Amino acid sequence: MLIDRYNRVHDYLRLSLTDNCNFRCFYCMPEEDYAFSPREALMQAGEIEQIAQTFVRLGVKKIRLTGGEPLIRKDAGVIIRSLSRLPVQLALTTNGVRLHDFAATFKEARLGSVNISLDTLQAEKFQMITRRDSFRRVMDNISLMLDDGVHVKINVVVMAGLNDNELLDFVAWTKDTPVHVRFIEFMPFAGNRWTSNKVFTWQQILERISEGYSFLPLKVDAHETAKAYIVPGHAGTFSVISTMSAPFCSSCNRIRLTADGKLKNCLFARGETDILSALRNGGDIEALIKQNIAAKALELGGQLNKDFETLNGDEVLNRSMIAIGG
């Protein structure tokens, strides 16, 4: 098993397939001319399978494919099918725009859960945030996934003054549609112009939703990052990921592998371990993985504090979100 010095077991790997994306969301990838990693610097399909097998031997039970946008990789289908043969729960995080191209692959791979990033239910605002005119396609693909029996979570990064006025609209969507909306507090990454006054907190989110709905808390898994709720009678649910206002580090079981094969033991960790180079050079990647996890900081990568209102986002040493993997 992968256990850190605080006795946390890590059995959930978030594996990025690419740092490229067909959207340009400012909080994730600020610049239109972002320099993507060259193909040879990325983990290749066979390398991904080999590294994933190693993590499974070390106790990983769930793998989530992320990006960038994972489905723009030409061999994404090959990777999904190969990983589906491992004894893990396989999931995917995507912007949703290419889901229709992979519906058959998902069925073959028995992929039962998809997280779709969608920060607004307004077409014009969607285009402003993503810099792409793809709102209708994403909404149609959400319906397609639901029709195919896929468990659909909707990831909404909530930012004060941008989309906090849509919280009630998202909850209203869950009345007749079995989507599970996850409101995510705005987090600091390199280049995303984070400031504390843009954070709309867990408490503020619940206060806003209570203006229109009564809701009940739901019991969640011990390692779940989201605090979940349901409006009685609704087909879907909503939850809040309170990274900034109420961190959940004590129960964290997640590790991240970037598209270029660097292992991060925390989303906010400064340091990384180069797994891919070690693999290509015949090194002992099991030992490197164990060393990386053992060195994990107690909270928030060891560089953020719980009082986020005093945090200077420019002083956070990290990659951009798209380079880390969602």
C-alpha positions in Angstrom: 0.0 0.0 0.0 1.0 3.6 -0.5 1.0 5.2 3.0 2.4 8.6 3.9 4.0 9.6 7.2 0.6 10.7 8.5 -0.8 7.2 8.0 -3.0 8.2 5.0 -3.6 5.4 2.5 -3.4 6.5 -1.2 -5.5 4.4 -3.5 -6.9 6.9 -6.0 -4.7 8.0 -9.0 -5.6 10.9 -11.1 -3.8 10.4 -14.4 -3.5 13.2 -16.9 -3.4 12.2 -20.6 -2.4 15.6 -22.0 -1.9 19.2 -21.1 -3.6 20.3 -24.3 -7.3 21.4 -24.5 -9.8 22.5 -27.0 -11.2 25.1 -24.6 -9.4 28.1 -23.2 -10.9 28.6 -19.7 -9.0 31.5 -18.0 -8.8 29.9 -14.6 -7.2 26.8 -16.0 -5.2 27.8 -19.1 -4.8 31.6 -19.1 -3.0 32.3 -22.4 -4.3 31.4 -25.9 -0.7 30.7 -27.0 0.0 28.3 -24.2 3.1 26.2 -24.9 1.9 22.6 -24.9 4.3 19.7 -24.2 5.7 18.0 -27.3 4.4 14.5 -28.0 7.6 12.8 -27.1 7.6 14.4 -23.6 4.2 12.8 -22.8 3.6 9.3 -21.5 2.8 7.1 -24.4 0.0 4.6 -24.4 2.2 1.6 -23.5 4.0 3.6 -20.8 0.7 4.7 -19.3 -0.5 1.1 -19.1 2.8 0.0 -17.5 2.8 2.8 -14.9 -0.8 2.1 -14.1 -0.1 -1.5 -13.6 2.6 -0.5 -11.1 0.2 1.7 -9.2 -2.4 -1.1 -9.1 0.3 -3.4 -7.6 0.8 -0.8 -4.9 -2.8 -0.7 -4.0 -4.5 1.8 -6.3 -8.2 0.9 -6.7 -9.4 3.9 -8.8 -8.0 5.7 -11.7 -9.5 8.9 -13.1 -8.3 10.1 -16.5 -7.9 13.9 -16.7 -6.2 16.6 -18.8 -6.2 19.1 -20.3 -8.9 17.5 -22.2 -8.2 13.8 -22.3 -10.4 13.0 -25.2 -8.4 15.1 -27.7 -5.6 12.5 -27.6 -5.7 10.5 -30.7 -5.1 7.3 -28.8 -7.5 8.1 -25.9 -9.7 5.2 -26.9 -6.8 2.8 -26.9 -5.8 4.0 -23.4 -9.3 3.8 -22.0 -9.7 0.2 -23.3 -6.4 -0.9 -21.9 -6.9 0.6 -18.5 -10.4 -0.9 -18.3 -8.8 -4.3 -18.2 -7.1 -3.5 -14.9 -8.9 -4.3 -11.6 -9.7 -0.7 -10.9 -12.7 1.6 -11.0 -12.1 3.7 -14.1 -13.5 7.3 -14.4 -13.0 10.3 -16.6 -13.0 14.1 -16.2 -13.8 16.0 -19.4 -15.1 19.3 -20.8 -17.8 17.1 -22.6 -17.4 18.4 -26.1 -16.2 15.1 -27.6 -18.2 12.6 -25.5 -20.4 11.6 -28.4 -17.3 10.3 -30.3 -16.5 7.9 -27.4 -19.9 6.6 -26.4 -19.2 3.1 -27.9 -15.7 3.1 -26.3 -17.2 3.8 -22.8 -19.7 1.0 -23.2 -16.9 -1.4 -24.2 -14.7 -0.3 -21.3 -17.7 -0.3 -18.9 -16.9 3.2 -17.8 -19.7 4.2 -15.6 -18.8 7.6 -14.3 -18.0 10.9 -16.0 -17.2 14.3 -14.5 -18.1 17.1 -16.9 -16.8 20.7 -16.4 -19.5 23.2 -16.9 -19.3 26.6 -15.2 -22.5 28.2 -16.5 -25.9 27.3 -17.9 -25.9 30.4 -20.1 -24.7 30.0 -23.7 -23.2 33.5 -23.9 -21.3 33.2 -20.6 -20.1 29.7 -21.6 -18.5 31.2 -24.7 -16.9 34.0 -22.6 -15.4 31.5 -20.1 -14.2 28.9 -22.5 -13.6 31.1 -25.5 -15.5 28.5 -27.6 -19.0 28.2 -29.0 -19.7 24.7 -27.8 -22.5 25.1 -25.2 -25.1 23.2 -27.1 -22.8 20.3 -27.9 -21.8 19.9 -24.3 -25.5 19.9 -23.1 -26.4 17.4 -25.8 -23.6 15.1 -24.7 -24.7 15.3 -21.1 -28.1 14.1 -22.2 -26.4 11.3 -24.2 -24.4 10.1 -21.2 -27.5 10.1 -19.0 -29.4 8.1 -21.7 -26.5 5.6 -21.7 -26.8 5.1 -18.0 -23.5 6.9 -17.1 -23.3 8.5 -13.7 -22.8 12.2 -14.5 -21.2 14.7 -12.2 -21.0 18.4 -13.2 -18.0 20.3 -12.0 -18.7 24.0 -11.5 -15.9 26.3 -10.4 -17.7 29.1 -8.6 -16.3 32.6 -8.8 -17.8 35.6 -7.0 -19.2 38.0 -9.5 -19.0 35.6 -12.4 -21.4 32.7 -11.9 -22.4 32.8 -8.2 -25.8 34.1 -9.4 -26.4 30.8 -11.2 -26.3 28.5 -8.1 -30.1 28.2 -7.9 -30.3 27.5 -11.6 -27.9 24.6 -11.2 -29.9 23.2 -8.2 -33.1 23.6 -10.2 -31.5 21.5 -13.0 -31.3 18.6 -10.5 -35.0 18.5 -10.0 -35.9 16.4 -13.0 -32.4 15.5 -14.3 -30.2 13.0 -12.4 -27.1 15.1 -12.6 -24.8 15.5 -9.6 -23.6 19.1 -9.5 -20.4 19.8 -7.6 -19.7 23.4 -6.7 -15.9 24.0 -6.5 -14.2 26.8 -4.7 -11.8 28.8 -6.9 -8.2 27.7 -6.2 -4.9 29.4 -7.0 -2.6 28.0 -9.7 0.1 29.5 -11.8 -1.2 32.2 -14.2 -4.9 32.1 -13.2 -5.0 35.5 -11.6 -6.5 34.1 -8.4 -7.4 36.5 -5.6 -9.2 35.7 -2.4 -12.1 38.0 -3.1 -13.0 35.8 -6.1 -13.6 32.8 -3.8 -17.2 32.0 -3.1 -17.0 29.8 -0.1 -18.9 26.7 1.0 -20.8 28.7 3.6 -21.8 31.3 1.0 -22.9 28.7 -1.5 -25.2 27.0 1.0 -26.6 30.4 2.1 -27.3 31.3 -1.5 -29.0 28.0 -2.2 -31.1 28.2 1.0 -32.7 31.3 -0.5 -34.6 29.0 -2.9 -34.4 25.5 -1.5 -34.5 23.4 1.6 -31.9 20.6 1.5 -30.5 17.7 3.5 -27.0 16.5 3.9 -26.0 13.1 2.4 -23.7 10.6 3.9 -20.5 10.3 1.8 -17.5 8.0 1.6 -14.7 8.6 4.1 -12.4 9.9 1.4 -14.9 12.0 -0.5 -13.8 15.6 -1.1 -17.3 16.9 -1.7 -19.9 17.7 1.0 -23.1 16.4 -0.6 -26.7 17.5 -0.3 -30.1 16.8 -1.8 -33.3 18.7 -2.2 -36.1 16.3 -1.2 -37.8 15.1 -4.4 -35.0 16.0 -6.7 -33.6 13.4 -9.1 -30.1 14.7 -8.7 -27.9 16.1 -6.0 -25.5 18.9 -5.3 -22.3 19.1 -3.3 -19.5 21.6 -2.5 -15.7 21.0 -2.7 -14.4 23.4 0.0 -10.7 23.3 -0.7 -10.1 26.9 0.3 -12.5 27.5 3.2 -12.6 24.0 4.8 -9.8 21.7 3.5 -10.2 18.0 3.8 -6.5 17.0 3.8 -6.8 14.6 6.8 -8.7 12.1 4.7 -7.0 12.6 1.4 -6.3 9.4 -0.6 -5.4 11.1 -4.0 -2.2 11.3 -6.0 -1.7 12.9 -9.4 0.4 11.9 -12.4 0.9 14.7 -14.9 0.8 14.0 -18.7 4.6 14.3 -18.8 5.0 11.6 -16.1 5.6 13.7 -13.0 4.1 12.4 -9.8 2.6 15.0 -7.4 1.4 13.8 -4.0 -0.8 16.8 -3.6 -2.6 19.2 -6.0 -0.6 22.1 -4.3 2.7 20.3 -3.9 5.8 22.2 -5.0 7.8 19.2 -5.7 7.4 16.4 -8.3 9.0 13.0 -9.0 9.9 12.2 -12.5 8.4 8.7 -13.0 8.5 8.7 -16.8 12.2 9.4 -17.1 12.9 6.7 -14.6 10.8 4.2 -16.5 12.5 5.0 -19.8 15.9 4.6 -18.1 15.1 1.3 -16.5 14.8 2.7 -13.0 12.8 1.4 -10.0 9.6 3.4 -10.3 8.0 1.6 -7.4 10.6 2.9 -5.0 10.2 6.5 -6.4 6.4 6.3 -6.0 6.7 5.2 -2.4 9.3 7.9 -1.6 7.1 10.5 -3.1 4.0 9.5 -1.2 5.9 9.1 2.1 7.1 12.7 1.8 3.6 14.2 1.5 2.9 17.3 3.5 0.3 17.4 6.2 -1.9 20.0 4.5 -2.3 21.8 1.2 1.0 20.9 -0.2 2.8 22.6 2.7 2.6 26.0 1.1 -1.0 27.2 1.5 -2.5 28.1 4.8 -6.1 27.6 6.0 -6.7 31.4 6.2 -7.0 31.8 2.4 -8.0 35.5 2.7 -4.4 36.3 3.6 -2.9 34.2 0.8 -1.0 35.8 -2.1 -1.8 33.7 -5.1 1.3 34.9 -6.9 3.5 33.3 -4.2 2.1 29.8 -4.7 4.8 27.7 -6.5 3.0 25.3 -8.8 2.1 24.6 -12.4 -1.0 25.8 -14.0 -4.1 23.6 -13.5 -4.0 22.3 -17.1 -0.4 21.2 -16.7 -1.2 19.3 -13.5 -4.3 17.6 -14.6 -7.8 18.3 -13.2 
